[in-house]
Each structure stands twice: as structure tokens, then as C-alpha cells.
């Protein structure tokens, strides 16, 4: 937060926090309420920041508040500084007292419904002082959040191959073939992968890593072109209902099978001959994070917790 002239005033965190709140709400009363500060104190803090920086940050009128061009640029920097300070305090707290405080966990949609009961149960039993905050997002958004410090730990399919991200493998699980009950492959337990070459495979929307994994499995099975995509779904539940309606077949992770197909008489599950297509699920963290030892311990505990599931815990 140093300024160009050595003797110049330096902005304080309180001033930056006040300005960031005004920049977000564009209203002094709402901004003051958001950060628990009186309106006169908020106005004084913003004015002091303008004086310290030597620029006008706001355009004040009787009806509204607008950011000046300089204010728009500095608002982004102020938010980044405040986020960095918050992250610093959280890292220091994690070092002083592991398994306490906030843990912002990002999870992909094709894992969250099926693994979160196990994750939440583990945390409640073993780590009751952790304030677990769960965010369900697609992989690209999760990685952005991890890089920006918005998220601390990810639970998703790997490999990622992303610089600056360390993976902690948790388990591998098979894919099964979900088909209408009258499909020729329904109920089989020895389906060759080569059968995927001629199937009408239903996929999730773009952005889901499970879609990319399904396409990779098809290519590995010798399918020279991807499936003709005429119907897609935003989630596995919809995809399963499309299969039940006879629109095609799909690949489903074993952990999703029980929840997504329970009491549906129009569906049948087929199992691939060994070696079956699989996916690997892992934690992902920022390389060098101060919470690395904590997250490594969490990964080891979760590997044990998933043993009752139809998966193979990583070694």
C-alpha cells in the first residue's frame, strides 16, 4: 500500500474497506450498514483515502454516488488488497490451529450429491471446529476460484495438469452403462468397450468434466468420431431421465448409480468387462499453501471414509 512519495500518507485497511463497500453498493447508507460503520465515519474514511492517494474516487450528487474513472481502477485494487489480507489472516490462523476456522471447499456437480454425505459426516465427526463452506461449480470456475483465493480446496476429477495446483488422489471408480431396460446391453456384466463405438450416447452440457471423460472413453474404444450430440443435459439427474425415456444410453459413475436410478423400473445397468473405464477423484490445492499438511491429513481420512462406497481408495 505504499505510495510514490516516501513522506506521503498511506491508506489504511479501514479506508480501503470503506471505499470498497461504497464501490460495491454505490450508496453510503447501504455501504455503511454492510460493514457495520456509521455513515459519517464511512464518508470520512473515503475522504481520507482520497486525500492519501491524491485522486478523486467518487462523484457525489444529491441522489447517487458514482465511481470516477480513477475510482473504478482503484476499486479493483482495493478489493484485491482486502482479499489478500483476509487470506493472510486465514493462513496464519490455520498454521496456529489446524482444523479450525473456515474451509471453502469447491466440488464439481458430478461428485457433490454422491460424495458430500460421506465428506460432511467425516468433518462432523473428526473435525467439528472446521467451518466447512461448500461451493458447487464446474471445473473451470473452481480452478479460477482456487487461483484467486476464493476457494481453499477442491474436490473434483483429475488429472488437471494445471501449474501451481497439487493433486491429492482420493479414489478411483468405474463407469457403468445406463440403458433403457429393453436395450440389448441392459443388465450385461461383460460389455466390451468396443460396444461404445455404435451406441447413441447422451452427454452432459459443455463445461462438465464428465462429458470430456465420456468422449475420451469413446475415443479409447476406437470411436473415430464423437457421438452425434442432439440432446444434452445440465445435470446427471436429467440425463438419467432421458435414458429412461428411451432417448439413448449414458455413462454413469458408480457412486451416482444408487441415488440416480433408485426405484426407476425403466432403467437397467450394464457393467463393462475388465478393465472397466474409470475416473479418479482427488483433492486439489494451491501448491505451497500453508495448509498443505492439514489438507494431506484430510485426504488420508477421506480415503478411509469412502471404503464402504463402490470405489478403490488411492494408495
GUSE-782708 format. One record per residue (C-alpha): x, y, z; residue in one letter. Coordinates in steps of 0.05 Angstrom, whole numbers, padded with zeros to 5 digits, always signed. Layout:
REM residues N
XYZA ...
***
This chain:
REM residues 315
+00000+00000+00000X +00060+00047-00004X +00052+00109-00047X +00103+00141-00093X +00128+00195-00045X +00163+00169+00017X +00132+00222+00062X +00062+00216+00034X +00006+00188+00075X -00010+00115+00066X -00081+00088+00062X -00106+00045+00119X -00145-00020+00114X -00205+00014+00145X -00204+00066+00090X -00197+00013+00036X -00254-00027+00067X -00299+00034+00069X -00284+00052-00004X -00293-00019-00028X -00362-00021+00006X -00383+00044-00028X -00357+00019-00095X -00398-00044-00087X -00463-00012-00064X -00457+00058-00095X -00496+00083-00035X -00467+00109+00030X -00522+00084+00076X -00522+00014+00047X -00446+00011+00047X -00443+00034+00120X -00494-00019+00140X -00456-00073+00102X -00392-00063+00141X -00422-00041+00208X -00396+00031+00205X -00434+00095+00217X -00448+00136+00154X -00407+00197+00177X -00348+00152+00194X -00353+00117+00126X -00355+00184+00089X -00295+00208+00129X -00256+00145+00114X -00268+00152+00039X -00249+00225+00040X -00185+00208+00078X -00168+00156+00026X -00178+00206-00030X -00131+00254+00007X -00079+00200+00018X -00079+00178-00054X -00087+00248-00083X -00143+00229-00131X -00218+00236-00131X -00250+00167-00125X -00324+00185-00124X -00371+00232-00159X -00422+00253-00108X -00491+00281-00125X -00552+00292-00083X -00584+00229-00109X -00529+00178-00122X -00456+00161-00118X -00414+00144-00179X -00343+00119-00186X -00295+00166-00221X -00250+00135-00274X -00195+00132-00222X -00244+00103-00172X -00262+00046-00219X -00189+00026-00226X -00172+00033-00153X -00235-00004-00130X -00209-00068-00162X -00141-00059-00129X -00173-00044-00061X -00214-00108-00065X -00153-00148-00083X -00114-00119-00024X -00170-00134+00024X -00177-00205-00003X -00102-00215+00004X -00103-00191+00076X -00162-00236+00092X -00125-00295+00062X -00063-00278+00102X -00102-00278+00167X -00135-00343+00150X -00069-00376+00132X -00039-00352+00198X -00098-00380+00236X -00092-00446+00200X -00019-00451+00220X -00033-00434+00293X -00092-00481+00299X -00102-00534+00244X -00173-00560+00230X -00205-00496+00256X -00235-00436+00221X -00264-00432+00151X -00251-00484+00097X -00280-00464+00030X -00289-00528-00009X -00305-00528-00083X -00339-00590-00112X -00359-00609-00183X -00433-00626-00195X -00419-00698-00215X -00387-00711-00147X -00425-00667-00098X -00491-00705-00089X -00457-00772-00083X -00396-00758-00040X -00417-00700+00003X -00455-00743+00054X -00390-00780+00067X -00349-00716+00069X -00398-00680+00115X -00402-00740+00162X -00327-00744+00166X -00319-00670+00181X -00374-00670+00234X -00343-00730+00270X -00268-00715+00263X -00263-00640+00252X -00321-00606+00287X -00284-00539+00293X -00277-00532+00218X -00327-00484+00187X -00339-00521+00122X -00367-00478+00066X -00386-00517+00003X -00388-00487-00067X -00414-00530-00125X -00386-00506-00192X -00357-00533-00256X -00283-00547-00261X -00261-00484-00296X -00296-00440-00245X -00268-00479-00187X -00197-00472-00213X -00206-00397-00222X -00232-00393-00150X -00173-00432-00124X -00123-00388-00161X -00157-00324-00137X -00160-00347-00064X -00237-00351-00064X -00232-00426-00051X -00183-00465-00007X -00192-00537-00031X -00225-00571-00090X -00258-00640-00096X -00260-00660-00169X -00238-00708-00224X -00165-00709-00244X -00115-00705-00276X -00118-00630-00284X -00048-00614-00309X -00052-00543-00282X +00012-00508-00260X +00011-00486-00188X -00042-00538-00168X -00024-00600-00128X -00070-00661-00131X -00082-00708-00072X -00114-00772-00102X -00172-00800-00063X -00203-00858-00102X -00217-00889-00170X -00286-00911-00191X -00315-00949-00251X -00363-00922-00302X -00425-00965-00317X -00471-00963-00377X -00540-00938-00361X -00592-00960-00413X -00667-00968-00421X -00690-01035-00393X -00705-01064-00463X -00636-01045-00492X -00594-01104-00518X -00538-01088-00469X -00584-01079-00408X -00562-01120-00349X -00499-01148-00380X -00437-01154-00337X -00384-01165-00391X -00395-01107-00440X -00333-01097-00484X -00312-01024-00490X -00317-01032-00565X -00393-01032-00559X -00388-00957-00547X -00370-00947-00620X -00441-00954-00644X -00484-00930-00585X -00525-00867-00583X -00491-00836-00522X -00524-00779-00484X -00477-00728-00454X -00476-00671-00404X -00470-00599-00428X -00404-00567-00448X -00362-00549-00387X -00374-00613-00348X -00311-00654-00340X -00354-00717-00342X -00373-00701-00413X -00299-00696-00433X -00285-00762-00397X -00342-00797-00434X -00314-00772-00500X -00244-00795-00482X -00271-00865-00465X -00306-00868-00532X -00242-00849-00568X -00203-00902-00529X -00256-00953-00550X -00240-00938-00623X -00296-00889-00639X -00265-00844-00692X -00317-00790-00684X -00353-00765-00622X -00426-00782-00611X -00478-00743-00650X -00499-00692-00598X -00572-00677-00608X -00593-00678-00535X -00553-00656-00474X -00568-00644-00401X -00544-00596-00348X -00541-00650-00294X -00538-00725-00284X -00610-00729-00258X -00637-00702-00323X -00590-00745-00363X -00616-00807-00327X -00688-00788-00342X -00671-00780-00415X -00644-00851-00415X -00707-00876-00380X -00747-00843-00435X -00711-00883-00488X -00670-00827-00519X -00604-00864-00513X -00553-00891-00463X -00502-00857-00419X -00441-00869-00377X -00451-00862-00302X -00400-00862-00245X -00412-00920-00197X -00421-00872-00138X -00480-00840-00173X -00516-00904-00191X -00556-00917-00128X -00582-00846-00119X -00598-00833-00192X -00630-00899-00210X -00668-00918-00146X -00738-00943-00158X -00736-00929-00233X -00764-00990-00268X -00748-00963-00338X -00672-00967-00328X -00621-01022-00328X -00547-01021-00313X -00493-01055-00354X -00423-01067-00329X -00360-01066-00371X -00312-01123-00378X -00246-01113-00342X -00211-01066-00345X -00272-01021-00340X -00267-00947-00356X -00254-00907-00293X -00245-00837-00266X -00201-00812-00209X -00227-00764-00156X -00178-00722-00116X -00169-00661-00073X -00133-00603-00108X -00098-00547-00071X -00052-00489-00086X +00019-00513-00089X +00056-00489-00028X -00005-00470+00012X +00007-00462+00086X -00049-00512+00098X -00016-00568+00058X -00005-00613+00119X -00077-00602+00141X -00105-00619+00072X -00059-00680+00066X -00088-00706+00132X -00159-00693+00108X -00144-00732+00044X -00119-00792+00084X -00181-00791+00128X -00228-00787+00069X -00194-00846+00035X -00213-00887+00095X -00283-00859+00099X -00300-00878+00026X -00284-00952+00035X -00358-00971+00042X -00372-00939-00026X -00362-00976-00093X -00294-00945-00104X -00220-00962-00097X -00185-00915-00048X -00119-00888-00074X -00055-00914-00043X 
***
